[in-house]
Amino acid sequence: MTTDTIFAPATAPGRGGVQVVRLSGPLAGPALVRLSGRLPPPRQATLASLHDPAGGEVFDRALLLWFPAPASFTGEDVAELHLHGGRAVLAAAAEALTALGLRVAEPGEFSRRAFEHGKLDLTEAEAIADLVAAETAAQRRQALRQMDGALGRLYEDWRHRLVRALAHLEAEIDFPEEDLPGGLTDSVRPVVRDLLAEIAAHLADGHRGERLRDGIAIAILGAPNAGKSSLLNAIARRDVAIVSAQAGTTRDVIEVALDLGGYPVTLADTAGLRETLDAVESEGIRRALDRAARADLTLLVFDATLPPDPATLALAGEDALVVLNKADLAGELPSEVAGRPALAVSAATGQGLAALLATLTAAVEMRYAPAAAPSLTRARHRAALEACGASLARALEAPLPELAAEDVRLAARALGRITGRVDVEDLLDVIFRDFCIGK
């Protein structure tokens, strides 16, 4: 545990009506007294003049909040200065606090202290960072749910069940001469089997939580001049990609981030699919096919005035939406292409774009709407759960109670690493360094 006192702005940099400076540590209370001449009542906003401790000059008139330990975010004494939002005011406050022996916080240090004082577990700390970074409604809802502890409670429940099973195994191993109930080892197997099934179901979520956190990838694919770039610009409502009548204009992947019905989406325009001897265009096509393989959804764009392109038809899988572009220039159009429903649109006139966006939103929502159980949101969660599952599978096959006990112990430790109950020192810097200052 650290004993120094930290401070940092908790609001974004720049001018504004109010900016908040947060303090945490044993000198938070004395600093308020030195700056304002008094300690405000706990959790009650108090207006006060703030004085430079060196010269006594007033540098701002601000609201003060005082949260004595342990009833605070970090579990330490915490204070907040609600200053006027000018750079000179913030600079004066920082100079005064430094003179009083406080130091500027490292990124994520407030949340790290909250974790170290047992105010939140690692999943809740990660959720704070996710909530700060949330750009869509779905991301916000997922971060709030995790910050409320839903994910941590699920993992801790699993861990407690494993600890109980481990106790039974170790009792039979360590006290064979005692008058213990028979079959303790056999009684553990159903518990381990049920947990293994629950963890497997949790992992088989289609990466829902990770996709919501990082963004859902949608690739636009089609032949040259099918209107892919025009469609990207129409959906984005701005000129993101260069549009030209010359085939092969798009050589690289062009991405645009969108909020699609509250879901974070990265829409990627790609090079036209065709046979070519041009080395640069060939590389663009290779990247297009690679992006198609990694995309969560694909938009297959066909020129409605031409027969369907075979190279594009070959990509018509379950995660593909078929778009017939240039519908304003074509006659009667088929309702299906390659067994997939076809949407008639015109990127030039806007015809059918609303229906396309509604269909695309519905497809995203069907795949990535939040489930009843909380979703895992990070690769480290998935890796720990996979390690846990592997240990539990070994425990079921273990020929001796001692071997089963060791595998159950490893499984419980893997779950504990997610919430921070065990073996987390090597994780702390990685988890908290991505936080913004003051959080």
Secondary structure, 3 states (H helix, E strand, C coil): CCCCCEEEECCCCCCEEEEEEEEECCCHHHHHHHHHCCCCCCCCCEEEEEECCCCCCEEEEEEEEEECCCCCCCCCCEEEEEEEECHHHHHHHHHHHHHCCCEECCCCHHHHHHHHCCCCCHHHHHHHHHHHHCCCHHHHHHHHHHHCCHHHHHHHHHHHHHHHHHHHHHHHHHCCCCCCCCCHHHHHHHHHHHHHHHHHHHHCCCCHHHHHHHCEEEEEEECCCCCHHHHHHHHHCCCCCCCCCCCCCCCCCEEEEEEECCEEEEEEECCCCCCCCCHHHHHHHHHHHHHHHHCCEEEEEEECCCCCCHHHHCCCCCCEEEEEECHHHCCCCCCEECCEEEEECCCCCCCCHHHHHHHHHHHHHHHHCCCCCCCCCCHHHHHHHHHHHHHHHHHHHCCCHHHHHHHHHHHHHHHHHHHCCCCCHHHHHHHHCCCCCCC
